[in-house]
Amino acid sequence: VIGGGASGLIAALTAAEDKSRRVIVLERQQRIGRKLLATGNGRCNLTNTGASPENYHGENPAFAVPALEKFPPEKALEYFHSLGLVMVEEYGGRVYPLSNSANSVLDVLRFALEQSGVEVKSATSAKEIYRDDTGWAVVTDGETLHCDKLIVACGGAAGAKLGGVSDGYELLKPLGHKRTGLYPSLVQLITEPEYPRSLKGVRADCRLRLFSGGEVLAESRGELQFTDNGVSGPAAFDVSRAASTGGKGLSIEADFFADYSVEAVTAMLRQRREKLPELTATDILAGMLHNRLGKMLVKYTALDANAPIKTLTDRQLTALARACKGFRLKLLGTEGFDNAQVTAGGIRTGGFNPETLESWFMPSLFVCGELLDIDGDCGGYNLQWAWASGRLAGRLGL
């Protein structure tokens, strides 16, 4: 198994269930599972109980269906429970270890590898793979290993600081497996800096829409966090794939009162004008939104911040309500692969049997995880794909 990440580890454990097999994991880093430790802000959102094919993307998202059906979230939970992991389900179906530490997930996997007799060769990079008389030859820095079945689970280009590389794409290229374009996904968005910079660190629930002209390319609902050069958080991550692949001339629009109409927000502002007529305009949204966000929206609407709100007209209040529900920023791009949680794009899935993940071109070669052109939404979906595809590849077509 080339790759000691989430999909590679579960593939190795699955293959090792047949005690007659000798299973070896090659990991280029000093230790296995480094990217796994960083998931979910170090808490490891290991699956989502609501995962369905609609949460996955790629040139052919339907390719993921057989793997997800054979190893759905409930089976993933049973599997990790059998390894000794205690888990808890949180809002939106997100599942975390009860310890709130990704180390707990890696620990139970590590203990299972030791118990199963899987040999882990860390700090070992696969430089080349090719067919030979024994089946497969895997060339590393120090030796050439031979095997009859080979699983490539190198991961994608995302998270380069944690070990994300393009090795897998290059290993498979000589074997006839081509890749799509690669884009960072589940990543921060870079916008015009004027407003985000003043709001750095502010978090707000919103409905976020990504526009190309007047067309909505993607939409999400969740927490938005402002950074010094744009926005982050689940709401931003969920539209980041479309932002990475959508071309130029994009913008985002945040609705901070997603459960209210413009008329309802306007009515609240009129009520405040009646009850607190001497309050200055800069504070009109106090108690409704984060103070800094409220002040920024007053500025965004071009109201006189120092004017008492009794002087604001109905038209001005409606304009402020519209700004609260339609705060738009020009999108300059996304952060790169260093900061991305997942790679959009990958090895084209048309070269593999979706029922086994075995290569159509090269029998006894299996590929799983992020290396393939399948990526999921934010919220545990990508790790669910890693577990499901790794489990399927580890069955070695049986």
Buried (B, 14 or more C-beta within 10 A) or exposed (E): BBBBBBBBBBBBBBBBEEEEBEBBBBBBBEBBBBBBBBBBEEBBBBBBBBBEEEBBBBEEBEBBEBBBEBBBBEBBBEBBEEBEBEBEBEEBBBBBBEBEBBBBBBBBBBEBBEEBEBEBBEEBBBEEBEBEEEBBBBBBEEEEBEBEBBBBBBBBBBBBEBBBBBBBBBBBEEBEBEBBEBBBBBBBBBBBBEBBBBBEEBBBBBBBBBBBEEEEBBBBBBBBBBBEBBBBBBBBBBBBBBBBBBEEEBBBBBBBBEEBEBEEBBBBBBEBBEEBEEBBBBBBBBEBBBEBBBBBBBBBBEBEEEBBBEEBEEEBBBBBBBBBBEBBBEBBBBBBBBBBBBBBBBBBBEBBBBEBBBBEEBEBBBBBBBBBBBBBBBBBBBBBBBBBBBBBBBBBBE
